[in-house]
Amino acid sequence: MTTMWVLLGIVAVLILGTFGYLAWRDRARLSSPEDTTADRDARAVQERYAAERHGTQGETWRRGNDGSGT
């Protein structure tokens, strides 16, 4: 019975050690400045598209059209 608990303890320590190492390694990785810039540019394009779409829908509503083409 003692052998089983020792083996389970060793396995648990190995699993926790592996998990801790991987978490530390991934945290140590930093995104490059290019990634940050590309992300910011993509968000700006997305916001611009949403604003244009919202403006077009507002114009349609102000003209009294419901957008169904009738």
mmJSON file of the N, C-alpha and C atoms, coordinates in Angstrom:
{"data_MODEL":{"atom_site":{
"group_PDB":["ATOM","ATOM","ATOM","ATOM","ATOM","ATOM","ATOM","ATOM","ATOM","ATOM","ATOM","ATOM","ATOM","ATOM","ATOM","ATOM","ATOM","ATOM","ATOM","ATOM","ATOM","ATOM","ATOM","ATOM","ATOM","ATOM","ATOM","ATOM","ATOM","ATOM","ATOM","ATOM","ATOM","ATOM","ATOM","ATOM","ATOM","ATOM","ATOM","ATOM","ATOM","ATOM","ATOM","ATOM","ATOM","ATOM","ATOM","ATOM","ATOM","ATOM","ATOM","ATOM","ATOM","ATOM","ATOM","ATOM","ATOM","ATOM","ATOM","ATOM","ATOM","ATOM","ATOM","ATOM","ATOM","ATOM","ATOM","ATOM","ATOM","ATOM","ATOM","ATOM","ATOM","ATOM","ATOM","ATOM","ATOM","ATOM","ATOM","ATOM","ATOM","ATOM","ATOM","ATOM","ATOM","ATOM","ATOM","ATOM","ATOM","ATOM","ATOM","ATOM","ATOM","ATOM","ATOM","ATOM","ATOM","ATOM","ATOM","ATOM","ATOM","ATOM","ATOM","ATOM","ATOM","ATOM","ATOM","ATOM","ATOM","ATOM","ATOM","ATOM","ATOM","ATOM","ATOM","ATOM","ATOM","ATOM","ATOM","ATOM","ATOM","ATOM","ATOM","ATOM","ATOM","ATOM","ATOM","ATOM","ATOM","ATOM","ATOM","ATOM","ATOM","ATOM","ATOM","ATOM","ATOM","ATOM","ATOM","ATOM","ATOM","ATOM","ATOM","ATOM","ATOM","ATOM","ATOM","ATOM","ATOM","ATOM","ATOM","ATOM","ATOM","ATOM","ATOM","ATOM","ATOM","ATOM","ATOM","ATOM","ATOM","ATOM","ATOM","ATOM","ATOM","ATOM","ATOM","ATOM","ATOM","ATOM","ATOM","ATOM","ATOM","ATOM","ATOM","ATOM","ATOM","ATOM","ATOM","ATOM","ATOM","ATOM","ATOM","ATOM","ATOM","ATOM","ATOM","ATOM","ATOM","ATOM","ATOM","ATOM","ATOM","ATOM","ATOM","ATOM","ATOM","ATOM","ATOM","ATOM","ATOM","ATOM","ATOM","ATOM","ATOM","ATOM","ATOM","ATOM","ATOM","ATOM"],
"id":[1,2,3,4,5,6,7,8,9,10,11,12,13,14,15,16,17,18,19,20,21,22,23,24,25,26,27,28,29,30,31,32,33,34,35,36,37,38,39,40,41,42,43,44,45,46,47,48,49,50,51,52,53,54,55,56,57,58,59,60,61,62,63,64,65,66,67,68,69,70,71,72,73,74,75,76,77,78,79,80,81,82,83,84,85,86,87,88,89,90,91,92,93,94,95,96,97,98,99,100,101,102,103,104,105,106,107,108,109,110,111,112,113,114,115,116,117,118,119,120,121,122,123,124,125,126,127,128,129,130,131,132,133,134,135,136,137,138,139,140,141,142,143,144,145,146,147,148,149,150,151,152,153,154,155,156,157,158,159,160,161,162,163,164,165,166,167,168,169,170,171,172,173,174,175,176,177,178,179,180,181,182,183,184,185,186,187,188,189,190,191,192,193,194,195,196,197,198,199,200,201,202,203,204,205,206,207,208,209,210],
"type_symbol":["N","C","C","N","C","C","N","C","C","N","C","C","N","C","C","N","C","C","N","C","C","N","C","C","N","C","C","N","C","C","N","C","C","N","C","C","N","C","C","N","C","C","N","C","C","N","C","C","N","C","C","N","C","C","N","C","C","N","C","C","N","C","C","N","C","C","N","C","C","N","C","C","N","C","C","N","C","C","N","C","C","N","C","C","N","C","C","N","C","C","N","C","C","N","C","C","N","C","C","N","C","C","N","C","C","N","C","C","N","C","C","N","C","C","N","C","C","N","C","C","N","C","C","N","C","C","N","C","C","N","C","C","N","C","C","N","C","C","N","C","C","N","C","C","N","C","C","N","C","C","N","C","C","N","C","C","N","C","C","N","C","C","N","C","C","N","C","C","N","C","C","N","C","C","N","C","C","N","C","C","N","C","C","N","C","C","N","C","C","N","C","C","N","C","C","N","C","C","N","C","C","N","C","C","N","C","C","N","C","C"],
"label_atom_id":["N","CA","C","N","CA","C","N","CA","C","N","CA","C","N","CA","C","N","CA","C","N","CA","C","N","CA","C","N","CA","C","N","CA","C","N","CA","C","N","CA","C","N","CA","C","N","CA","C","N","CA","C","N","CA","C","N","CA","C","N","CA","C","N","CA","C","N","CA","C","N","CA","C","N","CA","C","N","CA","C","N","CA","C","N","CA","C","N","CA","C","N","CA","C","N","CA","C","N","CA","C","N","CA","C","N","CA","C","N","CA","C","N","CA","C","N","CA","C","N","CA","C","N","CA","C","N","CA","C","N","CA","C","N","CA","C","N","CA","C","N","CA","C","N","CA","C","N","CA","C","N","CA","C","N","CA","C","N","CA","C","N","CA","C","N","CA","C","N","CA","C","N","CA","C","N","CA","C","N","CA","C","N","CA","C","N","CA","C","N","CA","C","N","CA","C","N","CA","C","N","CA","C","N","CA","C","N","CA","C","N","CA","C","N","CA","C","N","CA","C","N","CA","C","N","CA","C","N","CA","C","N","CA","C","N","CA","C","N","CA","C","N","CA","C"],
"label_alt_id":[null,null,null,null,null,null,null,null,null,null,null,null,null,null,null,null,null,null,null,null,null,null,null,null,null,null,null,null,null,null,null,null,null,null,null,null,null,null,null,null,null,null,null,null,null,null,null,null,null,null,null,null,null,null,null,null,null,null,null,null,null,null,null,null,null,null,null,null,null,null,null,null,null,null,null,null,null,null,null,null,null,null,null,null,null,null,null,null,null,null,null,null,null,null,null,null,null,null,null,null,null,null,null,null,null,null,null,null,null,null,null,null,null,null,null,null,null,null,null,null,null,null,null,null,null,null,null,null,null,null,null,null,null,null,null,null,null,null,null,null,null,null,null,null,null,null,null,null,null,null,null,null,null,null,null,null,null,null,null,null,null,null,null,null,null,null,null,null,null,null,null,null,null,null,null,null,null,null,null,null,null,null,null,null,null,null,null,null,null,null,null,null,null,null,null,null,null,null,null,null,null,null,null,null,null,null,null,null,null,null],
"label_comp_id":["MET","MET","MET","THR","THR","THR","THR","THR","THR","MET","MET","MET","TRP","TRP","TRP","VAL","VAL","VAL","LEU","LEU","LEU","LEU","LEU","LEU","GLY","GLY","GLY","ILE","ILE","ILE","VAL","VAL","VAL","ALA","ALA","ALA","VAL","VAL","VAL","LEU","LEU","LEU","ILE","ILE","ILE","LEU","LEU","LEU","GLY","GLY","GLY","THR","THR","THR","PHE","PHE","PHE","GLY","GLY","GLY","TYR","TYR","TYR","LEU","LEU","LEU","ALA","ALA","ALA","TRP","TRP","TRP","ARG","ARG","ARG","ASP","ASP","ASP","ARG","ARG","ARG","ALA","ALA","ALA","ARG","ARG","ARG","LEU","LEU","LEU","SER","SER","SER","SER","SER","SER","PRO","PRO","PRO","GLU","GLU","GLU","ASP","ASP","ASP","THR","THR","THR","THR","THR","THR","ALA","ALA","ALA","ASP","ASP","ASP","ARG","ARG","ARG","ASP","ASP","ASP","ALA","ALA","ALA","ARG","ARG","ARG","ALA","ALA","ALA","VAL","VAL","VAL","GLN","GLN","GLN","GLU","GLU","GLU","ARG","ARG","ARG","TYR","TYR","TYR","ALA","ALA","ALA","ALA","ALA","ALA","GLU","GLU","GLU","ARG","ARG","ARG","HIS","HIS","HIS","GLY","GLY","GLY","THR","THR","THR","GLN","GLN","GLN","GLY","GLY","GLY","GLU","GLU","GLU","THR","THR","THR","TRP","TRP","TRP","ARG","ARG","ARG","ARG","ARG","ARG","GLY","GLY","GLY","ASN","ASN","ASN","ASP","ASP","ASP","GLY","GLY","GLY","SER","SER","SER","GLY","GLY","GLY","THR","THR","THR"],
"label_asym_id":["A","A","A","A","A","A","A","A","A","A","A","A","A","A","A","A","A","A","A","A","A","A","A","A","A","A","A","A","A","A","A","A","A","A","A","A","A","A","A","A","A","A","A","A","A","A","A","A","A","A","A","A","A","A","A","A","A","A","A","A","A","A","A","A","A","A","A","A","A","A","A","A","A","A","A","A","A","A","A","A","A","A","A","A","A","A","A","A","A","A","A","A","A","A","A","A","A","A","A","A","A","A","A","A","A","A","A","A","A","A","A","A","A","A","A","A","A","A","A","A","A","A","A","A","A","A","A","A","A","A","A","A","A","A","A","A","A","A","A","A","A","A","A","A","A","A","A","A","A","A","A","A","A","A","A","A","A","A","A","A","A","A","A","A","A","A","A","A","A","A","A","A","A","A","A","A","A","A","A","A","A","A","A","A","A","A","A","A","A","A","A","A","A","A","A","A","A","A","A","A","A","A","A","A","A","A","A","A","A","A"],
"label_entity_id":["1","1","1","1","1","1","1","1","1","1","1","1","1","1","1","1","1","1","1","1","1","1","1","1","1","1","1","1","1","1","1","1","1","1","1","1","1","1","1","1","1","1","1","1","1","1","1","1","1","1","1","1","1","1","1","1","1","1","1","1","1","1","1","1","1","1","1","1","1","1","1","1","1","1","1","1","1","1","1","1","1","1","1","1","1","1","1","1","1","1","1","1","1","1","1","1","1","1","1","1","1","1","1","1","1","1","1","1","1","1","1","1","1","1","1","1","1","1","1","1","1","1","1","1","1","1","1","1","1","1","1","1","1","1","1","1","1","1","1","1","1","1","1","1","1","1","1","1","1","1","1","1","1","1","1","1","1","1","1","1","1","1","1","1","1","1","1","1","1","1","1","1","1","1","1","1","1","1","1","1","1","1","1","1","1","1","1","1","1","1","1","1","1","1","1","1","1","1","1","1","1","1","1","1","1","1","1","1","1","1"],
"label_seq_id":[1,1,1,2,2,2,3,3,3,4,4,4,5,5,5,6,6,6,7,7,7,8,8,8,9,9,9,10,10,10,11,11,11,12,12,12,13,13,13,14,14,14,15,15,15,16,16,16,17,17,17,18,18,18,19,19,19,20,20,20,21,21,21,22,22,22,23,23,23,24,24,24,25,25,25,26,26,26,27,27,27,28,28,28,29,29,29,30,30,30,31,31,31,32,32,32,33,33,33,34,34,34,35,35,35,36,36,36,37,37,37,38,38,38,39,39,39,40,40,40,41,41,41,42,42,42,43,43,43,44,44,44,45,45,45,46,46,46,47,47,47,48,48,48,49,49,49,50,50,50,51,51,51,52,52,52,53,53,53,54,54,54,55,55,55,56,56,56,57,57,57,58,58,58,59,59,59,60,60,60,61,61,61,62,62,62,63,63,63,64,64,64,65,65,65,66,66,66,67,67,67,68,68,68,69,69,69,70,70,70],
"pdbx_PDB_ins_code":[null,null,null,null,null,null,null,null,null,null,null,null,null,null,null,null,null,null,null,null,null,null,null,null,null,null,null,null,null,null,null,null,null,null,null,null,null,null,null,null,null,null,null,null,null,null,null,null,null,null,null,null,null,null,null,null,null,null,null,null,null,null,null,null,null,null,null,null,null,null,null,null,null,null,null,null,null,null,null,null,null,null,null,null,null,null,null,null,null,null,null,null,null,null,null,null,null,null,null,null,null,null,null,null,null,null,null,null,null,null,null,null,null,null,null,null,null,null,null,null,null,null,null,null,null,null,null,null,null,null,null,null,null,null,null,null,null,null,null,null,null,null,null,null,null,null,null,null,null,null,null,null,null,null,null,null,null,null,null,null,null,null,null,null,null,null,null,null,null,null,null,null,null,null,null,null,null,null,null,null,null,null,null,null,null,null,null,null,null,null,null,null,null,null,null,null,null,null,null,null,null,null,null,null,null,null,null,null,null,null],
"Cartn_x":[0.828,0.0,0.87,1.965,2.872,3.488,3.804,4.394,3.436,2.157,1.174,1.116,1.115,1.059,2.317,3.448,4.7,4.655,4.2,4.101,3.102,1.959,0.982,1.544,2.311,2.945,3.951,4.749,5.744,5.047,3.988,3.247,2.638,2.077,1.475,2.529,3.704,4.765,5.219,5.345,5.739,4.703,3.437,2.373,2.368,2.434,2.445,3.699,4.827,6.063,5.972,5.428,5.266,4.316,3.199,2.232,2.866,3.598,4.259,5.294,6.083,7.09,6.433,5.391,4.716,4.068,3.467,2.867,3.939,5.08,6.174,6.721,6.891,7.438,6.507,5.198,4.248,4.144,4.262,4.199,5.437,6.549,7.789,7.763,6.917,6.816,6.099,6.642,6.016,5.605,4.487,4.076,4.962,5.171,6.038,5.278,6.004,5.329,4.494,4.911,4.14,2.764,2.702,1.417,0.479,0.993,0.18,-0.324,0.547,0.158,-0.887,-0.685,-1.651,-3.0,-3.009,-4.261,-4.977,-4.229,-4.831,-5.403,-4.671,-5.158,-6.423,-6.452,-7.634,-8.852,-8.656,-9.78,-10.268,-9.34,-9.727,-10.556,-10.151,-10.907,-12.291,-12.357,-13.645,-14.567,-14.04,-14.851,-15.315,-14.441,-14.801,-15.929,-15.832,-16.877,-18.208,-18.161,-19.389,-19.996,-19.159,-19.674,-20.306,-19.673,-20.246,-21.583,-21.638,-22.878,-23.98,-23.628,-24.611,-25.111,-24.201,-24.597,-25.52,-25.238,-26.085,-27.479,-27.56,-28.862,-29.638,-28.922,-29.581,-30.14,-29.383,-29.864,-31.112,-31.123,-32.29,-33.505,-33.309,-34.41,-34.936,-34.026,-34.452,-35.215,-34.912,-35.626,-36.995,-37.274,-38.591,-38.653,-37.534,-37.516,-37.234,-37.83,-37.569,-36.486,-35.937,-34.853,-35.296,-36.612,-37.089,-37.192,-36.977,-37.007,-38.382,-39.367,-40.726,-41.063],
"Cartn_y":[-1.2,0.0,1.261,1.214,2.355,2.622,1.553,1.698,2.437,2.114,2.774,4.265,4.651,6.065,6.81,6.153,6.78,7.002,6.006,6.141,7.232,7.264,8.317,9.701,9.8,11.069,11.498,10.565,10.874,11.326,10.621,10.99,12.385,12.668,13.976,15.081,14.839,15.834,16.061,15.0,15.146,15.931,15.639,16.355,17.826,18.114,19.505,20.233,19.557,20.158,20.487,19.571,19.816,20.98,20.987,22.078,23.418,23.456,24.684,25.166,24.249,24.631,25.201,24.544,25.025,26.379,26.587,27.887,28.966,28.671,29.633,29.947,28.919,29.105,29.958,29.689,30.45,31.886,32.099,33.452,34.246,33.553,34.225,34.706,34.118,34.548,35.889,36.791,38.096,38.244,38.903,39.158,40.245,40.153,41.126,42.435,43.524,44.81,44.757,43.925,43.808,43.204,42.231,41.623,42.655,43.484,44.516,45.519,45.929,46.899,46.313,45.072,44.425,44.283,43.951,43.82,45.162,46.208,47.548,47.976,47.714,48.065,47.295,46.013,45.202,45.715,46.095,46.636,47.957,48.791,50.076,49.852,48.914,48.612,48.096,47.227,46.667,47.76,48.658,49.752,50.695,50.967,51.844,51.226,49.941,49.243,49.299,49.059,49.086,50.489,51.517,52.887,53.236,52.812,53.079,52.361,51.118,50.355,51.005,51.447,52.092,53.387,54.148,55.394,55.15,54.13,53.797,53.388,52.623,52.21,53.407,54.353,55.551,56.405,56.539,57.311,56.674,55.366,54.655,54.902,54.879,55.091,56.526,57.504,58.904,59.211,58.511,58.724,58.049,57.286,56.634,55.277,54.765,53.431,52.415,51.255,50.215,49.256,49.479,48.652,47.4,47.21,45.991,46.144,47.357,47.596,47.908,48.025,48.329,49.777],
"Cartn_z":[0.0,0.0,0.0,0.763,0.823,-0.553,-1.269,-2.604,-3.537,-3.423,-4.278,-3.975,-2.71,-2.35,-2.791,-2.696,-3.14,-4.65,-5.393,-6.842,-7.232,-6.565,-6.842,-6.526,-5.458,-5.105,-6.156,-6.64,-7.671,-8.952,-9.339,-10.538,-10.37,-9.214,-8.958,-9.028,-8.456,-8.502,-9.941,-10.725,-12.129,-12.925,-12.705,-13.42,-13.032,-11.741,-11.289,-11.766,-11.765,-12.257,-13.734,-14.513,-15.944,-16.176,-15.472,-15.602,-15.227,-14.14,-13.703,-14.708,-15.254,-16.249,-17.498,-17.97,-19.176,-18.95,-17.797,-17.482,-17.429,-16.811,-16.727,-18.115,-18.939,-20.279,-21.132,-21.066,-21.865,-21.383,-20.098,-19.558,-19.968,-20.137,-20.506,-21.95,-22.776,-24.166,-24.236,-24.989,-25.16,-26.606,-26.821,-28.197,-28.779,-30.051,-30.711,-30.927,-31.118,-31.392,-32.666,-33.627,-34.86,-34.585,-33.671,-33.327,-32.718,-31.838,-31.192,-32.213,-33.127,-34.152,-35.091,-35.497,-36.391,-35.71,-34.436,-33.694,-33.603,-33.335,-33.24,-34.59,-35.678,-37.012,-37.371,-37.028,-37.33,-36.569,-35.324,-34.549,-35.124,-35.592,-36.174,-37.437,-38.273,-39.495,-39.14,-38.14,-37.729,-37.195,-36.383,-35.841,-36.95,-37.913,-39.023,-39.835,-40.108,-40.862,-40.112,-38.801,-38.006,-38.005,-37.911,-37.913,-39.259,-40.352,-41.674,-41.847,-41.398,-41.516,-40.682,-39.5,-38.627,-39.263,-39.862,-40.515,-41.693,-42.483,-43.629,-43.164,-42.113,-41.601,-41.069,-40.451,-39.938,-41.053,-42.137,-43.286,-43.878,-43.992,-44.528,-43.643,-42.341,-41.413,-41.514,-41.617,-41.706,-42.983,-44.059,-45.323,-45.307,-44.279,-44.182,-44.849,-45.255,-45.845,-44.748,-44.901,-43.916,-44.381,-45.559,-46.057,-46.751,-46.889,-47.537,-49.061,-49.556,-50.993,-51.53,-50.69,-51.158,-50.918],
"occupancy":[1.0,1.0,1.0,1.0,1.0,1.0,1.0,1.0,1.0,1.0,1.0,1.0,1.0,1.0,1.0,1.0,1.0,1.0,1.0,1.0,1.0,1.0,1.0,1.0,1.0,1.0,1.0,1.0,1.0,1.0,1.0,1.0,1.0,1.0,1.0,1.0,1.0,1.0,1.0,1.0,1.0,1.0,1.0,1.0,1.0,1.0,1.0,1.0,1.0,1.0,1.0,1.0,1.0,1.0,1.0,1.0,1.0,1.0,1.0,1.0,1.0,1.0,1.0,1.0,1.0,1.0,1.0,1.0,1.0,1.0,1.0,1.0,1.0,1.0,1.0,1.0,1.0,1.0,1.0,1.0,1.0,1.0,1.0,1.0,1.0,1.0,1.0,1.0,1.0,1.0,1.0,1.0,1.0,1.0,1.0,1.0,1.0,1.0,1.0,1.0,1.0,1.0,1.0,1.0,1.0,1.0,1.0,1.0,1.0,1.0,1.0,1.0,1.0,1.0,1.0,1.0,1.0,1.0,1.0,1.0,1.0,1.0,1.0,1.0,1.0,1.0,1.0,1.0,1.0,1.0,1.0,1.0,1.0,1.0,1.0,1.0,1.0,1.0,1.0,1.0,1.0,1.0,1.0,1.0,1.0,1.0,1.0,1.0,1.0,1.0,1.0,1.0,1.0,1.0,1.0,1.0,1.0,1.0,1.0,1.0,1.0,1.0,1.0,1.0,1.0,1.0,1.0,1.0,1.0,1.0,1.0,1.0,1.0,1.0,1.0,1.0,1.0,1.0,1.0,1.0,1.0,1.0,1.0,1.0,1.0,1.0,1.0,1.0,1.0,1.0,1.0,1.0,1.0,1.0,1.0,1.0,1.0,1.0,1.0,1.0,1.0,1.0,1.0,1.0,1.0,1.0,1.0,1.0,1.0,1.0],
"B_iso_or_equiv":[0.0,0.0,0.0,0.0,0.0,0.0,0.0,0.0,0.0,0.0,0.0,0.0,0.0,0.0,0.0,0.0,0.0,0.0,0.0,0.0,0.0,0.0,0.0,0.0,0.0,0.0,0.0,0.0,0.0,0.0,0.0,0.0,0.0,0.0,0.0,0.0,0.0,0.0,0.0,0.0,0.0,0.0,0.0,0.0,0.0,0.0,0.0,0.0,0.0,0.0,0.0,0.0,0.0,0.0,0.0,0.0,0.0,0.0,0.0,0.0,0.0,0.0,0.0,0.0,0.0,0.0,0.0,0.0,0.0,0.0,0.0,0.0,0.0,0.0,0.0,0.0,0.0,0.0,0.0,0.0,0.0,0.0,0.0,0.0,0.0,0.0,0.0,0.0,0.0,0.0,0.0,0.0,0.0,0.0,0.0,0.0,0.0,0.0,0.0,0.0,0.0,0.0,0.0,0.0,0.0,0.0,0.0,0.0,0.0,0.0,0.0,0.0,0.0,0.0,0.0,0.0,0.0,0.0,0.0,0.0,0.0,0.0,0.0,0.0,0.0,0.0,0.0,0.0,0.0,0.0,0.0,0.0,0.0,0.0,0.0,0.0,0.0,0.0,0.0,0.0,0.0,0.0,0.0,0.0,0.0,0.0,0.0,0.0,0.0,0.0,0.0,0.0,0.0,0.0,0.0,0.0,0.0,0.0,0.0,0.0,0.0,0.0,0.0,0.0,0.0,0.0,0.0,0.0,0.0,0.0,0.0,0.0,0.0,0.0,0.0,0.0,0.0,0.0,0.0,0.0,0.0,0.0,0.0,0.0,0.0,0.0,0.0,0.0,0.0,0.0,0.0,0.0,0.0,0.0,0.0,0.0,0.0,0.0,0.0,0.0,0.0,0.0,0.0,0.0,0.0,0.0,0.0,0.0,0.0,0.0],
"pdbx_formal_charge":[null,null,null,null,null,null,null,null,null,null,null,null,null,null,null,null,null,null,null,null,null,null,null,null,null,null,null,null,null,null,null,null,null,null,null,null,null,null,null,null,null,null,null,null,null,null,null,null,null,null,null,null,null,null,null,null,null,null,null,null,null,null,null,null,null,null,null,null,null,null,null,null,null,null,null,null,null,null,null,null,null,null,null,null,null,null,null,null,null,null,null,null,null,null,null,null,null,null,null,null,null,null,null,null,null,null,null,null,null,null,null,null,null,null,null,null,null,null,null,null,null,null,null,null,null,null,null,null,null,null,null,null,null,null,null,null,null,null,null,null,null,null,null,null,null,null,null,null,null,null,null,null,null,null,null,null,null,null,null,null,null,null,null,null,null,null,null,null,null,null,null,null,null,null,null,null,null,null,null,null,null,null,null,null,null,null,null,null,null,null,null,null,null,null,null,null,null,null,null,null,null,null,null,null,null,null,null,null,null,null],
"auth_seq_id":[1,1,1,2,2,2,3,3,3,4,4,4,5,5,5,6,6,6,7,7,7,8,8,8,9,9,9,10,10,10,11,11,11,12,12,12,13,13,13,14,14,14,15,15,15,16,16,16,17,17,17,18,18,18,19,19,19,20,20,20,21,21,21,22,22,22,23,23,23,24,24,24,25,25,25,26,26,26,27,27,27,28,28,28,29,29,29,30,30,30,31,31,31,32,32,32,33,33,33,34,34,34,35,35,35,36,36,36,37,37,37,38,38,38,39,39,39,40,40,40,41,41,41,42,42,42,43,43,43,44,44,44,45,45,45,46,46,46,47,47,47,48,48,48,49,49,49,50,50,50,51,51,51,52,52,52,53,53,53,54,54,54,55,55,55,56,56,56,57,57,57,58,58,58,59,59,59,60,60,60,61,61,61,62,62,62,63,63,63,64,64,64,65,65,65,66,66,66,67,67,67,68,68,68,69,69,69,70,70,70],
"auth_comp_id":["MET","MET","MET","THR","THR","THR","THR","THR","THR","MET","MET","MET","TRP","TRP","TRP","VAL","VAL","VAL","LEU","LEU","LEU","LEU","LEU","LEU","GLY","GLY","GLY","ILE","ILE","ILE","VAL","VAL","VAL","ALA","ALA","ALA","VAL","VAL","VAL","LEU","LEU","LEU","ILE","ILE","ILE","LEU","LEU","LEU","GLY","GLY","GLY","THR","THR","THR","PHE","PHE","PHE","GLY","GLY","GLY","TYR","TYR","TYR","LEU","LEU","LEU","ALA","ALA","ALA","TRP","TRP","TRP","ARG","ARG","ARG","ASP","ASP","ASP","ARG","ARG","ARG","ALA","ALA","ALA","ARG","ARG","ARG","LEU","LEU","LEU","SER","SER","SER","SER","SER","SER","PRO","PRO","PRO","GLU","GLU","GLU","ASP","ASP","ASP","THR","THR","THR","THR","THR","THR","ALA","ALA","ALA","ASP","ASP","ASP","ARG","ARG","ARG","ASP","ASP","ASP","ALA","ALA","ALA","ARG","ARG","ARG","ALA","ALA","ALA","VAL","VAL","VAL","GLN","GLN","GLN","GLU","GLU","GLU","ARG","ARG","ARG","TYR","TYR","TYR","ALA","ALA","ALA","ALA","ALA","ALA","GLU","GLU","GLU","ARG","ARG","ARG","HIS","HIS","HIS","GLY","GLY","GLY","THR","THR","THR","GLN","GLN","GLN","GLY","GLY","GLY","GLU","GLU","GLU","THR","THR","THR","TRP","TRP","TRP","ARG","ARG","ARG","ARG","ARG","ARG","GLY","GLY","GLY","ASN","ASN","ASN","ASP","ASP","ASP","GLY","GLY","GLY","SER","SER","SER","GLY","GLY","GLY","THR","THR","THR"],
"auth_asym_id":["A","A","A","A","A","A","A","A","A","A","A","A","A","A","A","A","A","A","A","A","A","A","A","A","A","A","A","A","A","A","A","A","A","A","A","A","A","A","A","A","A","A","A","A","A","A","A","A","A","A","A","A","A","A","A","A","A","A","A","A","A","A","A","A","A","A","A","A","A","A","A","A","A","A","A","A","A","A","A","A","A","A","A","A","A","A","A","A","A","A","A","A","A","A","A","A","A","A","A","A","A","A","A","A","A","A","A","A","A","A","A","A","A","A","A","A","A","A","A","A","A","A","A","A","A","A","A","A","A","A","A","A","A","A","A","A","A","A","A","A","A","A","A","A","A","A","A","A","A","A","A","A","A","A","A","A","A","A","A","A","A","A","A","A","A","A","A","A","A","A","A","A","A","A","A","A","A","A","A","A","A","A","A","A","A","A","A","A","A","A","A","A","A","A","A","A","A","A","A","A","A","A","A","A","A","A","A","A","A","A"],
"auth_atom_id":["N","CA","C","N","CA","C","N","CA","C","N","CA","C","N","CA","C","N","CA","C","N","CA","C","N","CA","C","N","CA","C","N","CA","C","N","CA","C","N","CA","C","N","CA","C","N","CA","C","N","CA","C","N","CA","C","N","CA","C","N","CA","C","N","CA","C","N","CA","C","N","CA","C","N","CA","C","N","CA","C","N","CA","C","N","CA","C","N","CA","C","N","CA","C","N","CA","C","N","CA","C","N","CA","C","N","CA","C","N","CA","C","N","CA","C","N","CA","C","N","CA","C","N","CA","C","N","CA","C","N","CA","C","N","CA","C","N","CA","C","N","CA","C","N","CA","C","N","CA","C","N","CA","C","N","CA","C","N","CA","C","N","CA","C","N","CA","C","N","CA","C","N","CA","C","N","CA","C","N","CA","C","N","CA","C","N","CA","C","N","CA","C","N","CA","C","N","CA","C","N","CA","C","N","CA","C","N","CA","C","N","CA","C","N","CA","C","N","CA","C","N","CA","C","N","CA","C","N","CA","C","N","CA","C","N","CA","C","N","CA","C","N","CA","C"],
"pdbx_PDB_model_num":[1,1,1,1,1,1,1,1,1,1,1,1,1,1,1,1,1,1,1,1,1,1,1,1,1,1,1,1,1,1,1,1,1,1,1,1,1,1,1,1,1,1,1,1,1,1,1,1,1,1,1,1,1,1,1,1,1,1,1,1,1,1,1,1,1,1,1,1,1,1,1,1,1,1,1,1,1,1,1,1,1,1,1,1,1,1,1,1,1,1,1,1,1,1,1,1,1,1,1,1,1,1,1,1,1,1,1,1,1,1,1,1,1,1,1,1,1,1,1,1,1,1,1,1,1,1,1,1,1,1,1,1,1,1,1,1,1,1,1,1,1,1,1,1,1,1,1,1,1,1,1,1,1,1,1,1,1,1,1,1,1,1,1,1,1,1,1,1,1,1,1,1,1,1,1,1,1,1,1,1,1,1,1,1,1,1,1,1,1,1,1,1,1,1,1,1,1,1,1,1,1,1,1,1,1,1,1,1,1,1]
}}}
